[in-house]
Amino acid sequence: MKILVSNDDGIDSPGIKALANELKSIGEVTVVAPRTEQSAVGHAITMKIPLRVTEYYNNGHFFGYAIDGTPADCIKIGIRNILNCKPDIVISGINHGSNAAINIIYSGTVSAAREAAIMDVPAIAISQTSHDAKDFSYSAQIAKELTKQVVKNGLPNGTLLNVNVPDLPKEKIAGIKLTRQGKSKWDDIYEERIDPYGKKYYWLTGTL
């Protein structure tokens, strides 16, 4: 089983390391992820500037390929130039924080899975619902089990699964529920602030 792994938090994030290490027990894993954090870039792709690919090592061991681009770039170049073939599945994550409702449009994590679906590759985006999460082991286990099921049973063409795992101990999670995408959206608040040089700027905050 060939598995392509990506994310939007960057190739050195704890979430993608936990995911890739867990998936190695069921298949051949190739990691192609942004060199730096690309949260909330949506489905942007890079044009008119070079896309550079660099081998990334974790504790002295080869881990994957870092791309100077977006999550969608990673899937495109990962399939077309690094793997040179379609993988059996693409898994994007594990995202630090939830990806739900209308806000998945902004998500780089979901866009990586969406790009795979556009390329007719089954895909899963997986997120853990805390930006301060420390332990991604259960989310990685869920990703592994879903990967096995999707590769075995398939998904309709152009379909992806967007999975949000509560940042709770395993024993406190009641199960998995299949649901529709919600319609709630981020309530944008642009706070007006002053920088150290006395110049005005705006900082995005808000609530879901």
SULVEN-V556606 format. One record per backbone hydrogen bond with DSSP energy under -0.5 kcal/mol. NH is the residue of the N-H (numbers start at 1). CO is the residue of the C=O. If there is no record, write none. Layout:
nh = <NH & NH>
co = <CO & CO>
//
This chain:
nh = <3 & 3 & 4 & 5 & 5 & 6 & 11 & 13 & 17 & 18 & 19 & 20 & 21 & 22 & 23 & 24 & 25 & 26 & 27 & 28 & 29 & 30 & 32 & 32 & 33 & 35 & 38 & 41 & 42 & 44 & 52 & 54 & 56 & 58 & 59 & 61 & 63 & 64 & 65 & 66 & 67 & 68 & 69 & 74 & 75 & 76 & 77 & 78 & 79 & 80 & 81 & 82 & 83 & 84 & 85 & 88 & 89 & 90 & 91 & 92 & 93 & 95 & 97 & 97 & 102 & 103 & 104 & 105 & 106 & 107 & 111 & 112 & 113 & 114 & 115 & 116 & 117 & 118 & 119 & 120 & 121 & 123 & 124 & 125 & 126 & 127 & 128 & 129 & 130 & 133 & 136 & 140 & 141 & 142 & 143 & 144 & 145 & 146 & 147 & 148 & 149 & 150 & 151 & 152 & 153 & 154 & 159 & 161 & 163 & 163 & 165 & 166 & 168 & 172 & 173 & 174 & 179 & 187 & 188 & 189 & 191 & 191 & 193 & 193 & 195 & 198 & 201 & 203 & 205 & 207>
co = <1 & 28 & 89 & 3 & 30 & 91 & 34 & 10 & 13 & 14 & 15 & 16 & 17 & 18 & 19 & 20 & 22 & 23 & 23 & 1 & 27 & 3 & 5 & 30 & 65 & 67 & 8 & 38 & 106 & 41 & 50 & 66 & 64 & 61 & 57 & 58 & 56 & 56 & 31 & 54 & 33 & 52 & 67 & 70 & 71 & 72 & 73 & 74 & 75 & 76 & 77 & 77 & 78 & 79 & 79 & 2 & 2 & 122 & 4 & 124 & 6 & 126 & 95 & 128 & 184 & 100 & 101 & 102 & 103 & 103 & 107 & 108 & 109 & 110 & 111 & 112 & 113 & 114 & 115 & 117 & 116 & 159 & 90 & 161 & 92 & 163 & 95 & 165 & 128 & 130 & 134 & 136 & 137 & 138 & 139 & 140 & 141 & 142 & 143 & 144 & 145 & 146 & 147 & 148 & 149 & 150 & 156 & 123 & 125 & 161 & 127 & 164 & 166 & 169 & 170 & 172 & 177 & 207 & 186 & 205 & 189 & 203 & 191 & 201 & 199 & 195 & 193 & 191 & 189 & 187>
//
